[in-house]
Amino acid sequence: MFQREDVLLVDGYNMIGAWSELAALKNEKLEDARDALLDMLSDYQSYAGLVLIVVFDAFRVPGTGAEYRHKKKMKVVYTRERETADECIERLVGEWTSVRRNIYVATSDLVEQNVAFGKGALRVSARELRLEVKQSRSDIQTVITNETSLKKNPLGGALPDDVQRRLERMRRGLGEN
């Protein structure tokens, strides 16, 4: 779906409320749900190779807002006082709009989808993003499984046992004998 250098803006709390595993975590501890979402999206970002910004609403929290990098790649934004996540996302769409890249906004808030679309961004629902994240995990697991199976010794059945033992000892730095 996404191309390298595309920008994906994610309404963090919207995803937490829409993804069942995160909604269950939220009921116990909101911080755990945020951390789980950020970990899932960080893995996805590495897989997809896009610019990913997750916005969390801090509308009722006093302060100037905050931005930081999660795992050195993904940008996490907590909105400024009296700024909603929707307003922040709309502002970021304007900042990132470019001819060379697509801007996607991931939210299931229909009003926000329409506003973002009106500003030139493309819409992604929480369900669509969840499917993309799941598929990326499956693809990564397939690659890992294939690499693991390739690490088996392809000469194992073609060499006599004594030669295999000698080569194994040499590989381990134990000498030829």
C-alpha positions as CSV (number, residue, x, y, z in Angstrom):
1,M,0.0,0.0,0.0
2,F,2.7,2.5,1.0
3,Q,5.8,3.5,-0.9
4,R,9.2,4.5,0.6
5,E,9.3,8.1,1.8
6,D,5.5,8.2,2.1
7,V,4.3,9.7,5.4
8,L,1.9,8.0,7.7
9,L,0.3,10.1,10.4
10,V,-1.4,7.9,13.0
11,D,-4.1,9.0,15.5
12,G,-2.6,7.0,18.4
13,Y,-5.6,6.8,20.7
14,N,-7.9,6.1,17.8
15,M,-5.9,3.0,17.0
16,I,-5.8,1.9,20.6
17,G,-9.6,2.2,20.8
18,A,-10.1,0.4,17.5
19,W,-7.6,-2.5,17.8
20,S,-9.1,-5.1,20.1
21,E,-5.8,-6.3,21.7
22,L,-4.9,-2.7,22.5
23,A,-8.4,-1.8,23.8
24,A,-8.2,-4.6,26.3
25,L,-4.7,-3.4,27.4
26,K,-6.1,0.2,27.7
27,N,-8.7,-1.0,30.2
28,E,-5.9,-2.2,32.5
29,K,-3.2,0.4,31.9
30,L,-3.3,3.0,29.1
31,E,0.5,3.3,29.1
32,D,0.9,-0.4,28.3
33,A,-1.5,0.0,25.4
34,R,0.5,3.0,24.1
35,D,3.8,1.1,24.4
36,A,2.3,-1.9,22.6
37,L,1.0,0.3,19.7
38,L,4.4,2.0,19.4
39,D,6.2,-1.3,19.3
40,M,3.9,-2.7,16.6
41,L,4.1,0.5,14.5
42,S,7.9,0.7,14.9
43,D,8.3,-2.9,13.5
44,Y,5.9,-1.9,10.7
45,Q,7.8,1.2,9.9
46,S,11.0,-0.7,9.6
47,Y,9.3,-3.1,7.2
48,A,7.5,-0.5,5.1
49,G,10.3,2.1,5.1
50,L,8.0,5.1,5.5
51,V,8.1,8.2,7.7
52,L,5.7,7.4,10.6
53,I,4.4,9.9,13.0
54,V,2.1,8.9,15.9
55,V,0.0,11.6,17.5
56,F,-1.4,11.3,21.0
57,D,-4.0,13.8,22.2
58,A,-2.9,15.8,25.3
59,F,-5.7,18.4,24.9
60,R,-6.4,18.6,28.6
61,V,-2.8,18.3,29.8
62,P,-1.1,21.5,30.6
63,G,2.2,22.2,28.8
64,T,3.7,22.9,25.4
65,G,3.5,19.4,24.0
66,A,6.3,17.0,23.3
67,E,8.0,15.2,20.5
68,Y,10.4,12.3,20.7
69,R,11.8,9.5,18.6
70,H,10.7,5.9,19.4
71,K,13.5,3.4,18.7
72,K,15.3,6.2,16.9
73,K,13.0,6.2,13.8
74,M,9.4,6.8,14.5
75,K,8.3,10.2,15.7
76,V,5.8,10.4,18.6
77,V,4.0,13.6,19.2
78,Y,2.0,14.6,22.2
79,T,-0.2,17.6,21.3
80,R,0.2,21.0,22.9
81,E,-2.2,22.3,25.5
82,R,-5.6,23.1,24.0
83,E,-4.7,21.2,20.7
84,T,-6.5,18.1,19.8
85,A,-4.8,15.2,18.0
86,D,-7.1,16.0,15.0
87,E,-5.8,19.6,14.9
88,C,-2.2,18.4,15.2
89,I,-2.7,15.9,12.4
90,E,-4.2,18.6,10.2
91,R,-1.2,20.9,10.9
92,L,1.2,18.1,10.1
93,V,-0.5,17.2,6.8
94,G,0.1,20.8,5.7
95,E,3.8,20.6,6.8
96,W,4.5,17.3,5.0
97,T,2.5,17.9,1.8
98,S,4.8,17.5,-1.1
99,V,4.7,16.5,-4.8
100,R,7.1,13.7,-4.3
101,R,5.3,11.8,-1.5
102,N,1.9,10.7,-0.4
103,I,0.6,11.7,3.0
104,Y,-1.7,9.1,4.7
105,V,-3.8,9.7,7.8
106,A,-4.7,6.6,9.8
107,T,-7.9,7.2,11.8
108,S,-11.4,5.8,11.9
109,D,-12.8,9.2,12.8
110,L,-14.9,10.0,9.7
111,V,-14.8,13.8,10.2
112,E,-11.0,13.7,10.5
113,Q,-10.7,11.5,7.5
114,N,-12.7,14.0,5.4
115,V,-10.7,17.0,6.7
116,A,-7.4,15.3,6.0
117,F,-8.6,14.3,2.5
118,G,-9.6,17.9,1.9
119,K,-6.1,19.0,2.7
120,G,-4.6,16.5,0.2
121,A,-3.9,13.5,2.5
122,L,-5.1,9.9,1.8
123,R,-7.2,8.1,4.3
124,V,-6.5,4.8,6.0
125,S,-8.9,3.3,8.5
126,A,-7.8,1.7,11.8
127,R,-8.9,-1.6,10.3
128,E,-6.8,-1.2,7.2
129,L,-3.7,-0.2,9.1
130,R,-4.2,-3.2,11.5
131,L,-4.4,-5.5,8.4
132,E,-1.2,-4.0,7.0
133,V,0.6,-4.4,10.4
134,K,-0.5,-8.0,10.7
135,Q,0.6,-8.8,7.1
136,S,4.0,-7.2,7.7
137,R,4.5,-9.4,10.8
138,S,3.5,-12.5,8.8
139,D,6.0,-11.5,6.0
140,I,8.8,-10.9,8.5
141,Q,8.1,-14.3,10.1
142,T,8.2,-16.0,6.7
143,V,11.6,-14.4,5.9
144,I,13.0,-15.4,9.3
145,T,11.7,-19.0,8.8
146,N,13.2,-19.2,5.3
147,E,16.6,-17.8,6.5
148,T,16.7,-20.3,9.3
149,S,16.0,-23.2,7.0
150,L,18.8,-22.0,4.6
151,K,21.3,-22.1,7.4
152,K,21.3,-25.8,7.5
153,N,24.4,-27.3,6.1
154,P,23.7,-28.0,2.4
155,L,26.7,-30.3,2.1
156,G,25.7,-32.4,5.1
157,G,24.4,-35.3,3.1
158,A,27.1,-35.1,0.5
159,L,30.2,-35.4,2.7
160,P,31.4,-38.4,4.7
161,D,31.0,-38.2,8.4
162,D,34.7,-37.9,9.2
163,V,35.0,-34.9,6.8
164,Q,32.0,-33.2,8.3
165,R,33.4,-33.6,11.9
166,R,36.8,-32.2,10.7
167,L,35.2,-29.2,9.1
168,E,33.0,-28.6,12.2
169,R,36.0,-28.7,14.4
170,M,37.8,-26.2,12.1
171,R,34.7,-23.9,12.1
172,R,34.7,-23.9,15.9
173,G,38.4,-23.1,16.0
174,L,39.4,-26.4,17.5
175,G,41.9,-27.4,14.8
176,E,41.7,-30.1,12.2
177,N,42.1,-33.2,14.5
